[in-house]
Amino acid sequence: MHHHIPDLLLGLDYLLTTDVRDQLQQIDVPLLLIHGERDRICPPQAAQYVYERTNHCTFMLMPNVGHAPHVTQPSMCAHYIQTWLGGEKND
């Protein structure tokens, strides 16, 4: 398990040193942002920033959920994804 730590550190370094905000408007595919309302690692304002600067974007804020909602609330995330894909209605 610990053999993945260098990969994780490399990924974290990439996140700290790479800024692609000026390229957001170049995204030309449908985009779904699912974000936890209580995310303290990456605040919801960051997802809002992406949403406001991209085309064809849907932003779903999950109430009372923190970071990594796909891990902590997989069923709800799956529901949001299915809804976004047109598989069922969003409540």
Phi and psi in degrees as a GROMACS rama.xvg file:
@    title "Ramachandran Plot"
@    xaxis  label "Phi"
@    yaxis  label "Psi"
@TYPE xy
-71.7653  -13.4249  HIS-2
-69.4218  -10.5241  HIS-3
-88.8231  -8.68807  HIS-4
-59.1829  -44.8186  ILE-5
-58.3617  -37.4125  PRO-6
-65.1018  -42.1389  ASP-7
-64.0793  -42.7464  LEU-8
-64.1509  -38.4505  LEU-9
-63.691  -41.7154  LEU-10
-64.4262  -41.8138  GLY-11
-65.2174  -40.1775  LEU-12
-61.369  -42.2012  ASP-13
-59.2675  -44.3256  TYR-14
-63.7144  -34.7138  LEU-15
-76.9798  -26.5391  LEU-16
-108.802  -7.69493  THR-17
-110.457  127.065  THR-18
-123.97  111.332  ASP-19
-114.306  18.2648  VAL-20
-56.8659  -33.51  ARG-21
-71.2764  -7.60498  ASP-22
-103.678  -0.621301  GLN-23
-58.7495  -39.1232  LEU-24
-68.2957  -12.3061  GLN-25
-81.8002  -12.6469  GLN-26
-68.0958  119.356  ILE-27
-123.738  38.123  ASP-28
-132.746  155.678  VAL-29
-57.833  139.073  PRO-30
-130.794  130.994  LEU-31
-113.947  120.569  LEU-32
-106.483  118.916  LEU-33
-112.897  121.229  ILE-34
-135.8  143.359  HIS-35
-82.1225  131.52  GLY-36
-59.3067  -30.9928  GLU-37
-107.053  25.976  ARG-38
-69.3985  118.433  ASP-39
-99.5314  -9.64636  ARG-40
-84.7244  -45.202  ILE-41
-131.887  100.342  CYS-42
-62.8802  152.588  PRO-43
-54.4995  -26.7396  PRO-44
-62.0637  -28.0425  GLN-45
-67.7877  -42.9903  ALA-46
-66.5972  -38.7411  ALA-47
-60.7526  -40.1677  GLN-48
-59.4654  -47.3595  TYR-49
-62.8278  -46.008  VAL-50
-55.7954  -43.8106  TYR-51
-72.4428  -14.6228  GLU-52
-115.954  11.1105  ARG-53
-124.736  158.461  THR-54
-97.5924  155.971  ASN-55
57.0484  41.3488  HIS-56
-113.404  137.361  CYS-57
-115.619  131.359  THR-58
-116.576  118.145  PHE-59
-117.046  115.714  MET-60
-98.0093  119.357  LEU-61
-87.5134  119.497  MET-62
-68.3525  143.463  PRO-63
56.7053  32.5872  ASN-64
-126.216  141.58  VAL-65
-95.8568  -146.077  GLY-66
-71.0958  149.73  HIS-67
60.2691  57.0507  ALA-68
-61.0964  -24.5738  PRO-69
-66.745  -20.5428  HIS-70
-91.7263  -44.2734  VAL-71
-85.168  -25.5882  THR-72
-136.501  60.0626  GLN-73
-61.491  -37.0434  PRO-74
-66.0011  -42.3728  SER-75
-66.2479  -41.1332  MET-76
-61.2428  -44.3993  CYS-77
-60.3997  -39.9623  ALA-78
-61.6216  -46.1763  HIS-79
-60.6017  -42.9805  TYR-80
-65.8478  -45.4515  ILE-81
-61.5649  -40.847  GLN-82
-63.1007  -46.288  THR-83
-61.9811  -36.6233  TRP-84
-77.161  -8.04589  LEU-85
93.5956  13.1193  GLY-86
-81.3179  -23.3577  GLY-87
-162.322  165.986  GLU-88
-81.5861  143.787  LYS-89
-85.2406  130.095  ASN-90
